Amino acid sequence: MTHPSMQLLVEEPVPGAFVWTLAETDARGRPTKVARRAPEPADSYEAALAAGTHALNVLMRAQPVPAPA
């Protein structure tokens, strides 16, 4: 099993409220399925980016690593 390709998006749906989303992507890099989303907005882009990056790292560590061929 390989890791799915993931995309980290940070958006500001309301001024001053930044929300991260982790989305699985297709072969062309287009988001196809939301894997995780921020439980609450962050006060800055940087804080949302850091939280999303942490969530991505946790998600990738939870996936089984493929055995070498």
PDB file of N, CA, C and O in Angstrom:
ATOM      1  N   MET A   1       0.842  -1.187   0.000  1.00  0.00           N
ATOM      2  CA  MET A   1       0.000   0.000   0.000  1.00  0.00           C
ATOM      3  C   MET A   1       0.880   1.241   0.000  1.00  0.00           C
ATOM      4  O   MET A   1       1.853   1.304   0.751  1.00  0.00           O
ATOM      5  N   THR A   2       0.562   2.210  -0.813  1.00  0.00           N
ATOM      6  CA  THR A   2       1.318   3.454  -0.853  1.00  0.00           C
ATOM      7  C   THR A   2       0.495   4.550  -0.194  1.00  0.00           C
ATOM      8  O   THR A   2      -0.723   4.441  -0.053  1.00  0.00           O
ATOM      9  N   HIS A   3       1.184   5.599   0.202  1.00  0.00           N
ATOM     10  CA  HIS A   3       0.491   6.747   0.777  1.00  0.00           C
ATOM     11  C   HIS A   3      -0.267   7.472  -0.328  1.00  0.00           C
ATOM     12  O   HIS A   3       0.244   7.620  -1.438  1.00  0.00           O
ATOM     13  N   PRO A   4      -1.487   7.925  -0.028  1.00  0.00           N
ATOM     14  CA  PRO A   4      -2.175   8.739  -1.034  1.00  0.00           C
ATOM     15  C   PRO A   4      -1.480  10.088  -1.144  1.00  0.00           C
ATOM     16  O   PRO A   4      -0.838  10.544  -0.198  1.00  0.00           O
ATOM     17  N   SER A   5      -1.610  10.714  -2.289  1.00  0.00           N
ATOM     18  CA  SER A   5      -1.090  12.069  -2.440  1.00  0.00           C
ATOM     19  C   SER A   5      -2.013  12.993  -1.675  1.00  0.00           C
ATOM     20  O   SER A   5      -3.235  12.881  -1.771  1.00  0.00           O
ATOM     21  N   MET A   6      -1.432  13.904  -0.918  1.00  0.00           N
ATOM     22  CA  MET A   6      -2.215  14.803  -0.081  1.00  0.00           C
ATOM     23  C   MET A   6      -1.879  16.247  -0.415  1.00  0.00           C
ATOM     24  O   MET A   6      -0.777  16.570  -0.858  1.00  0.00           O
ATOM     25  N   GLN A   7      -2.860  17.097  -0.188  1.00  0.00           N
ATOM     26  CA  GLN A   7      -2.692  18.528  -0.393  1.00  0.00           C
ATOM     27  C   GLN A   7      -3.147  19.231   0.878  1.00  0.00           C
ATOM     28  O   GLN A   7      -4.206  18.912   1.418  1.00  0.00           O
ATOM     29  N   LEU A   8      -2.363  20.178   1.355  1.00  0.00           N
ATOM     30  CA  LEU A   8      -2.728  20.987   2.512  1.00  0.00           C
ATOM     31  C   LEU A   8      -3.187  22.342   2.002  1.00  0.00           C
ATOM     32  O   LEU A   8      -2.431  23.060   1.348  1.00  0.00           O
ATOM     33  N   LEU A   9      -4.415  22.679   2.304  1.00  0.00           N
ATOM     34  CA  LEU A   9      -4.986  23.961   1.884  1.00  0.00           C
ATOM     35  C   LEU A   9      -5.251  24.804   3.120  1.00  0.00           C
ATOM     36  O   LEU A   9      -5.723  24.283   4.131  1.00  0.00           O
ATOM     37  N   VAL A  10      -4.956  26.091   3.058  1.00  0.00           N
ATOM     38  CA  VAL A  10      -5.312  27.025   4.123  1.00  0.00           C
ATOM     39  C   VAL A  10      -6.157  28.109   3.476  1.00  0.00           C
ATOM     40  O   VAL A  10      -5.739  28.756   2.516  1.00  0.00           O
ATOM     41  N   GLU A  11      -7.352  28.296   4.020  1.00  0.00           N
ATOM     42  CA  GLU A  11      -8.282  29.295   3.475  1.00  0.00           C
ATOM     43  C   GLU A  11      -8.736  30.232   4.591  1.00  0.00           C
ATOM     44  O   GLU A  11      -8.644  29.908   5.775  1.00  0.00           O
ATOM     45  N   GLU A  12      -9.225  31.396   4.187  1.00  0.00           N
ATOM     46  CA  GLU A  12      -9.745  32.391   5.121  1.00  0.00           C
ATOM     47  C   GLU A  12     -11.208  32.663   4.745  1.00  0.00           C
ATOM     48  O   GLU A  12     -11.507  33.644   4.064  1.00  0.00           O
ATOM     49  N   PRO A  13     -12.133  31.772   5.202  1.00  0.00           N
ATOM     50  CA  PRO A  13     -13.534  31.932   4.813  1.00  0.00           C
ATOM     51  C   PRO A  13     -14.181  33.194   5.390  1.00  0.00           C
ATOM     52  O   PRO A  13     -15.117  33.743   4.810  1.00  0.00           O
ATOM     53  N   VAL A  14     -13.669  33.643   6.537  1.00  0.00           N
ATOM     54  CA  VAL A  14     -14.137  34.865   7.181  1.00  0.00           C
ATOM     55  C   VAL A  14     -12.880  35.655   7.559  1.00  0.00           C
ATOM     56  O   VAL A  14     -11.905  35.057   8.013  1.00  0.00           O
ATOM     57  N   PRO A  15     -12.876  36.961   7.389  1.00  0.00           N
ATOM     58  CA  PRO A  15     -11.675  37.725   7.729  1.00  0.00           C
ATOM     59  C   PRO A  15     -11.168  37.402   9.144  1.00  0.00           C
ATOM     60  O   PRO A  15     -11.911  37.476  10.123  1.00  0.00           O
ATOM     61  N   GLY A  16      -9.870  37.042   9.217  1.00  0.00           N
ATOM     62  CA  GLY A  16      -9.239  36.751  10.495  1.00  0.00           C
ATOM     63  C   GLY A  16      -9.435  35.344  11.018  1.00  0.00           C
ATOM     64  O   GLY A  16      -8.987  35.036  12.122  1.00  0.00           O
ATOM     65  N   ALA A  17     -10.095  34.479  10.256  1.00  0.00           N
ATOM     66  CA  ALA A  17     -10.324  33.085  10.664  1.00  0.00           C
ATOM     67  C   ALA A  17      -9.767  32.178   9.570  1.00  0.00           C
ATOM     68  O   ALA A  17     -10.313  32.116   8.469  1.00  0.00           O
ATOM     69  N   PHE A  18      -8.681  31.479   9.876  1.00  0.00           N
ATOM     70  CA  PHE A  18      -7.984  30.647   8.896  1.00  0.00           C
ATOM     71  C   PHE A  18      -8.218  29.172   9.199  1.00  0.00           C
ATOM     72  O   PHE A  18      -8.055  28.731  10.337  1.00  0.00           O
ATOM     73  N   VAL A  19      -8.602  28.413   8.172  1.00  0.00           N
ATOM     74  CA  VAL A  19      -8.961  27.005   8.331  1.00  0.00           C
ATOM     75  C   VAL A  19      -8.110  26.165   7.385  1.00  0.00           C
ATOM     76  O   VAL A  19      -7.988  26.487   6.203  1.00  0.00           O
ATOM     77  N   TRP A  20      -7.520  25.087   7.905  1.00  0.00           N
ATOM     78  CA  TRP A  20      -6.748  24.173   7.067  1.00  0.00           C
ATOM     79  C   TRP A  20      -7.605  22.964   6.708  1.00  0.00           C
ATOM     80  O   TRP A  20      -8.511  22.580   7.448  1.00  0.00           O
ATOM     81  N   THR A  21      -7.298  22.377   5.560  1.00  0.00           N
ATOM     82  CA  THR A  21      -7.952  21.157   5.080  1.00  0.00           C
ATOM     83  C   THR A  21      -6.881  20.267   4.461  1.00  0.00           C
ATOM     84  O   THR A  21      -6.022  20.739   3.717  1.00  0.00           O
ATOM     85  N   LEU A  22      -6.941  18.980   4.776  1.00  0.00           N
ATOM     86  CA  LEU A  22      -6.095  17.988   4.112  1.00  0.00           C
ATOM     87  C   LEU A  22      -6.974  17.250   3.126  1.00  0.00           C
ATOM     88  O   LEU A  22      -8.003  16.695   3.510  1.00  0.00           O
ATOM     89  N   ALA A  23      -6.588  17.232   1.865  1.00  0.00           N
ATOM     90  CA  ALA A  23      -7.377  16.585   0.827  1.00  0.00           C
ATOM     91  C   ALA A  23      -6.524  15.589   0.054  1.00  0.00           C
ATOM     92  O   ALA A  23      -5.376  15.873  -0.288  1.00  0.00           O
ATOM     93  N   GLU A  24      -7.092  14.425  -0.217  1.00  0.00           N
ATOM     94  CA  GLU A  24      -6.439  13.473  -1.116  1.00  0.00           C
ATOM     95  C   GLU A  24      -6.557  14.032  -2.522  1.00  0.00           C
ATOM     96  O   GLU A  24      -7.538  14.699  -2.850  1.00  0.00           O
ATOM     97  N   THR A  25      -5.558  13.760  -3.354  1.00  0.00           N
ATOM     98  CA  THR A  25      -5.560  14.295  -4.707  1.00  0.00           C
ATOM     99  C   THR A  25      -5.476  13.180  -5.737  1.00  0.00           C
ATOM    100  O   THR A  25      -5.025  12.073  -5.446  1.00  0.00           O
ATOM    101  N   ASP A  26      -5.919  13.498  -6.943  1.00  0.00           N
ATOM    102  CA  ASP A  26      -5.809  12.540  -8.041  1.00  0.00           C
ATOM    103  C   ASP A  26      -4.426  12.670  -8.687  1.00  0.00           C
ATOM    104  O   ASP A  26      -3.579  13.416  -8.197  1.00  0.00           O
ATOM    105  N   ALA A  27      -4.205  11.959  -9.764  1.00  0.00           N
ATOM    106  CA  ALA A  27      -2.899  11.953 -10.440  1.00  0.00           C
ATOM    107  C   ALA A  27      -2.501  13.326 -10.969  1.00  0.00           C
ATOM    108  O   ALA A  27      -1.318  13.588 -11.183  1.00  0.00           O
ATOM    109  N   ARG A  28      -3.474  14.198 -11.181  1.00  0.00           N
ATOM    110  CA  ARG A  28      -3.180  15.551 -11.679  1.00  0.00           C
ATOM    111  C   ARG A  28      -3.041  16.575 -10.553  1.00  0.00           C
ATOM    112  O   ARG A  28      -2.843  17.762 -10.812  1.00  0.00           O
ATOM    113  N   GLY A  29      -3.143  16.119  -9.306  1.00  0.00           N
ATOM    114  CA  GLY A  29      -2.993  17.024  -8.167  1.00  0.00           C
ATOM    115  C   GLY A  29      -4.255  17.754  -7.763  1.00  0.00           C
ATOM    116  O   GLY A  29      -4.210  18.667  -6.939  1.00  0.00           O
ATOM    117  N   ARG A  30      -5.386  17.357  -8.339  1.00  0.00           N
ATOM    118  CA  ARG A  30      -6.655  17.995  -7.996  1.00  0.00           C
ATOM    119  C   ARG A  30      -7.238  17.335  -6.752  1.00  0.00           C
ATOM    120  O   ARG A  30      -7.235  16.108  -6.655  1.00  0.00           O
ATOM    121  N   PRO A  31      -7.744  18.127  -5.786  1.00  0.00           N
ATOM    122  CA  PRO A  31      -8.355  17.537  -4.597  1.00  0.00           C
ATOM    123  C   PRO A  31      -9.571  16.680  -4.981  1.00  0.00           C
ATOM    124  O   PRO A  31     -10.400  17.088  -5.795  1.00  0.00           O
ATOM    125  N   THR A  32      -9.659  15.482  -4.377  1.00  0.00           N
ATOM    126  CA  THR A  32     -10.775  14.589  -4.674  1.00  0.00           C
ATOM    127  C   THR A  32     -11.595  14.225  -3.438  1.00  0.00           C
ATOM    128  O   THR A  32     -12.787  13.938  -3.545  1.00  0.00           O
ATOM    129  N   LYS A  33     -10.954  14.238  -2.262  1.00  0.00           N
ATOM    130  CA  LYS A  33     -11.641  13.797  -1.053  1.00  0.00           C
ATOM    131  C   LYS A  33     -11.000  14.477   0.153  1.00  0.00           C
ATOM    132  O   LYS A  33      -9.776  14.497   0.281  1.00  0.00           O
ATOM    133  N   VAL A  34     -11.828  15.034   1.037  1.00  0.00           N
ATOM    134  CA  VAL A  34     -11.319  15.648   2.262  1.00  0.00           C
ATOM    135  C   VAL A  34     -10.949  14.538   3.240  1.00  0.00           C
ATOM    136  O   VAL A  34     -11.769  13.680   3.565  1.00  0.00           O
ATOM    137  N   ALA A  35      -9.693  14.570   3.704  1.00  0.00           N
ATOM    138  CA  ALA A  35      -9.217  13.577   4.670  1.00  0.00           C
ATOM    139  C   ALA A  35      -9.400  14.086   6.095  1.00  0.00           C
ATOM    140  O   ALA A  35      -9.830  13.337   6.972  1.00  0.00           O
ATOM    141  N   ARG A  36      -9.078  15.345   6.328  1.00  0.00           N
ATOM    142  CA  ARG A  36      -9.233  15.974   7.645  1.00  0.00           C
ATOM    143  C   ARG A  36      -9.423  17.464   7.451  1.00  0.00           C
ATOM    144  O   ARG A  36      -9.029  18.038   6.435  1.00  0.00           O
ATOM    145  N   ARG A  37     -10.036  18.073   8.450  1.00  0.00           N
ATOM    146  CA  ARG A  37     -10.271  19.513   8.417  1.00  0.00           C
ATOM    147  C   ARG A  37     -10.037  20.078   9.816  1.00  0.00           C
ATOM    148  O   ARG A  37     -10.197  19.367  10.809  1.00  0.00           O
ATOM    149  N   ALA A  38      -9.666  21.326   9.895  1.00  0.00           N
ATOM    150  CA  ALA A  38      -9.445  21.966  11.192  1.00  0.00           C
ATOM    151  C   ALA A  38     -10.729  21.918  12.025  1.00  0.00           C
ATOM    152  O   ALA A  38     -11.810  22.212  11.515  1.00  0.00           O
ATOM    153  N   PRO A  39     -10.614  21.547  13.307  1.00  0.00           N
ATOM    154  CA  PRO A  39     -11.804  21.529  14.152  1.00  0.00           C
ATOM    155  C   PRO A  39     -12.315  22.931  14.472  1.00  0.00           C
ATOM    156  O   PRO A  39     -13.496  23.125  14.761  1.00  0.00           O
ATOM    157  N   GLU A  40     -11.402  23.909  14.415  1.00  0.00           N
ATOM    158  CA  GLU A  40     -11.790  25.307  14.645  1.00  0.00           C
ATOM    159  C   GLU A  40     -10.794  26.207  13.912  1.00  0.00           C
ATOM    160  O   GLU A  40      -9.664  25.795  13.652  1.00  0.00           O
ATOM    161  N   PRO A  41     -11.201  27.419  13.582  1.00  0.00           N
ATOM    162  CA  PRO A  41     -10.302  28.316  12.847  1.00  0.00           C
ATOM    163  C   PRO A  41      -9.145  28.812  13.715  1.00  0.00           C
ATOM    164  O   PRO A  41      -9.251  28.880  14.940  1.00  0.00           O
ATOM    165  N   ALA A  42      -8.049  29.153  13.057  1.00  0.00           N
ATOM    166  CA  ALA A  42      -6.891  29.753  13.712  1.00  0.00           C
ATOM    167  C   ALA A  42      -6.935  31.266  13.490  1.00  0.00           C
ATOM    168  O   ALA A  42      -7.606  31.754  12.581  1.00  0.00           O
ATOM    169  N   ASP A  43      -6.209  31.995  14.334  1.00  0.00           N
ATOM    170  CA  ASP A  43      -6.193  33.457  14.241  1.00  0.00           C
ATOM    171  C   ASP A  43      -5.273  33.994  13.155  1.00  0.00           C
ATOM    172  O   ASP A  43      -5.381  35.160  12.774  1.00  0.00           O
ATOM    173  N   SER A  44      -4.355  33.144  12.645  1.00  0.00           N
ATOM    174  CA  SER A  44      -3.433  33.607  11.611  1.00  0.00           C
ATOM    175  C   SER A  44      -3.191  32.496  10.589  1.00  0.00           C
ATOM    176  O   SER A  44      -3.406  31.313  10.854  1.00  0.00           O
ATOM    177  N   TYR A  45      -2.740  32.920   9.421  1.00  0.00           N
ATOM    178  CA  TYR A  45      -2.390  31.961   8.377  1.00  0.00           C
ATOM    179  C   TYR A  45      -1.283  31.038   8.864  1.00  0.00           C
ATOM    180  O   TYR A  45      -1.335  29.826   8.652  1.00  0.00           O
ATOM    181  N   GLU A  46      -0.289  31.613   9.514  1.00  0.00           N
ATOM    182  CA  GLU A  46       0.859  30.840   9.988  1.00  0.00           C
ATOM    183  C   GLU A  46       0.443  29.771  10.991  1.00  0.00           C
ATOM    184  O   GLU A  46       0.939  28.646  10.932  1.00  0.00           O
ATOM    185  N   ALA A  47      -0.460  30.107  11.912  1.00  0.00           N
ATOM    186  CA  ALA A  47      -0.931  29.137  12.906  1.00  0.00           C
ATOM    187  C   ALA A  47      -1.722  28.020  12.231  1.00  0.00           C
ATOM    188  O   ALA A  47      -1.577  26.854  12.598  1.00  0.00           O
ATOM    189  N   ALA A  48      -2.551  28.359  11.256  1.00  0.00           N
ATOM    190  CA  ALA A  48      -3.317  27.340  10.531  1.00  0.00           C
ATOM    191  C   ALA A  48      -2.382  26.444   9.724  1.00  0.00           C
ATOM    192  O   ALA A  48      -2.575  25.229   9.677  1.00  0.00           O
ATOM    193  N   LEU A  49      -1.372  27.035   9.088  1.00  0.00           N
ATOM    194  CA  LEU A  49      -0.414  26.259   8.313  1.00  0.00           C
ATOM    195  C   LEU A  49       0.357  25.295   9.217  1.00  0.00           C
ATOM    196  O   LEU A  49       0.562  24.137   8.853  1.00  0.00           O
ATOM    197  N   ALA A  50       0.778  25.756  10.376  1.00  0.00           N
ATOM    198  CA  ALA A  50       1.512  24.900  11.314  1.00  0.00           C
ATOM    199  C   ALA A  50       0.625  23.763  11.815  1.00  0.00           C
ATOM    200  O   ALA A  50       1.074  22.620  11.892  1.00  0.00           O
ATOM    201  N   ALA A  51      -0.615  24.061  12.152  1.00  0.00           N
ATOM    202  CA  ALA A  51      -1.533  23.024  12.628  1.00  0.00           C
ATOM    203  C   ALA A  51      -1.848  22.019  11.529  1.00  0.00           C
ATOM    204  O   ALA A  51      -1.919  20.818  11.793  1.00  0.00           O
ATOM    205  N   GLY A  52      -2.034  22.486  10.310  1.00  0.00           N
ATOM    206  CA  GLY A  52      -2.294  21.595   9.185  1.00  0.00           C
ATOM    207  C   GLY A  52      -1.101  20.713   8.863  1.00  0.00           C
ATOM    208  O   GLY A  52      -1.258  19.537   8.536  1.00  0.00           O
ATOM    209  N   THR A  53       0.090  21.282   8.956  1.00  0.00           N
ATOM    210  CA  THR A  53       1.307  20.504   8.729  1.00  0.00           C
ATOM    211  C   THR A  53       1.451  19.425   9.795  1.00  0.00           C
ATOM    212  O   THR A  53       1.820  18.291   9.490  1.00  0.00           O
ATOM    213  N   HIS A  54       1.165  19.770  11.024  1.00  0.00           N
ATOM    214  CA  HIS A  54       1.212  18.779  12.111  1.00  0.00           C
ATOM    215  C   HIS A  54       0.196  17.660  11.850  1.00  0.00           C
ATOM    216  O   HIS A  54       0.523  16.481  11.993  1.00  0.00           O
ATOM    217  N   ALA A  55      -1.021  18.021  11.472  1.00  0.00           N
ATOM    218  CA  ALA A  55      -2.050  17.015  11.181  1.00  0.00           C
ATOM    219  C   ALA A  55      -1.625  16.110  10.028  1.00  0.00           C
ATOM    220  O   ALA A  55      -1.880  14.906  10.060  1.00  0.00           O
ATOM    221  N   LEU A  56      -0.986  16.676   9.020  1.00  0.00           N
ATOM    222  CA  LEU A  56      -0.491  15.888   7.890  1.00  0.00           C
ATOM    223  C   LEU A  56       0.576  14.901   8.356  1.00  0.00           C
ATOM    224  O   LEU A  56       0.557  13.737   7.954  1.00  0.00           O
ATOM    225  N   ASN A  57       1.495  15.345   9.188  1.00  0.00           N
ATOM    226  CA  ASN A  57       2.535  14.459   9.712  1.00  0.00           C
ATOM    227  C   ASN A  57       1.934  13.324  10.531  1.00  0.00           C
ATOM    228  O   ASN A  57       2.355  12.175  10.394  1.00  0.00           O
ATOM    229  N   VAL A  58       0.960  13.627  11.378  1.00  0.00           N
ATOM    230  CA  VAL A  58       0.297  12.594  12.181  1.00  0.00           C
ATOM    231  C   VAL A  58      -0.410  11.600  11.271  1.00  0.00           C
ATOM    232  O   VAL A  58      -0.318  10.392  11.487  1.00  0.00           O
ATOM    233  N   LEU A  59      -1.108  12.086  10.267  1.00  0.00           N
ATOM    234  CA  LEU A  59      -1.830  11.217   9.343  1.00  0.00           C
ATOM    235  C   LEU A  59      -0.875  10.302   8.585  1.00  0.00           C
ATOM    236  O   LEU A  59      -1.155   9.114   8.424  1.00  0.00           O
ATOM    237  N   MET A  60       0.236  10.834   8.123  1.00  0.00           N
ATOM    238  CA  MET A  60       1.195  10.031   7.369  1.00  0.00           C
ATOM    239  C   MET A  60       1.888   8.997   8.259  1.00  0.00           C
ATOM    240  O   MET A  60       2.176   7.892   7.799  1.00  0.00           O
ATOM    241  N   ARG A  61       2.158   9.332   9.518  1.00  0.00           N
ATOM    242  CA  ARG A  61       2.772   8.366  10.435  1.00  0.00           C
ATOM    243  C   ARG A  61       1.809   7.248  10.782  1.00  0.00           C
ATOM    244  O   ARG A  61       2.248   6.139  11.086  1.00  0.00           O
ATOM    245  N   ALA A  62       0.500   7.508  10.745  1.00  0.00           N
ATOM    246  CA  ALA A  62      -0.499   6.503  11.081  1.00  0.00           C
ATOM    247  C   ALA A  62      -0.689   5.490   9.956  1.00  0.00           C
ATOM    248  O   ALA A  62      -1.205   4.397  10.192  1.00  0.00           O
ATOM    249  N   GLN A  63      -0.278   5.838   8.736  1.00  0.00           N
ATOM    250  CA  GLN A  63      -0.415   4.934   7.589  1.00  0.00           C
ATOM    251  C   GLN A  63       0.676   3.875   7.640  1.00  0.00           C
ATOM    252  O   GLN A  63       1.818   4.185   7.979  1.00  0.00           O
ATOM    253  N   PRO A  64       0.348   2.631   7.309  1.00  0.00           N
ATOM    254  CA  PRO A  64       1.401   1.610   7.250  1.00  0.00           C
ATOM    255  C   PRO A  64       2.397   1.935   6.127  1.00  0.00           C
ATOM    256  O   PRO A  64       2.018   2.369   5.039  1.00  0.00           O
ATOM    257  N   VAL A  65       3.655   1.714   6.424  1.00  0.00           N
ATOM    258  CA  VAL A  65       4.705   1.964   5.435  1.00  0.00           C
ATOM    259  C   VAL A  65       4.861   0.716   4.572  1.00  0.00           C
ATOM    260  O   VAL A  65       4.976  -0.388   5.106  1.00  0.00           O
ATOM    261  N   PRO A  66       4.867   0.869   3.249  1.00  0.00           N
ATOM    262  CA  PRO A  66       5.018  -0.302   2.382  1.00  0.00           C
ATOM    263  C   PRO A  66       6.373  -0.983   2.587  1.00  0.00           C
ATOM    264  O   PRO A  66       7.387  -0.322   2.811  1.00  0.00           O
ATOM    265  N   ALA A  67       6.369  -2.301   2.508  1.00  0.00           N
ATOM    266  CA  ALA A  67       7.619  -3.059   2.619  1.00  0.00           C
ATOM    267  C   ALA A  67       8.442  -2.871   1.362  1.00  0.00           C
ATOM    268  O   ALA A  67       7.880  -2.737   0.275  1.00  0.00           O
ATOM    269  N   PRO A  68       9.760  -2.858   1.485  1.00  0.00           N
ATOM    270  CA  PRO A  68      10.607  -2.740   0.292  1.00  0.00           C
ATOM    271  C   PRO A  68      10.382  -3.931  -0.647  1.00  0.00           C
ATOM    272  O   PRO A  68      10.131  -5.051  -0.202  1.00  0.00           O
ATOM    273  N   ALA A  69      10.476  -3.668  -1.930  1.00  0.00           N
ATOM    274  CA  ALA A  69      10.259  -4.738  -2.920  1.00  0.00           C
ATOM    275  C   ALA A  69      11.450  -5.638  -3.066  1.00  0.00           C
ATOM    276  O   ALA A  69      11.419  -6.580  -3.858  1.00  0.00           O
TER     277      ALA A  69
END
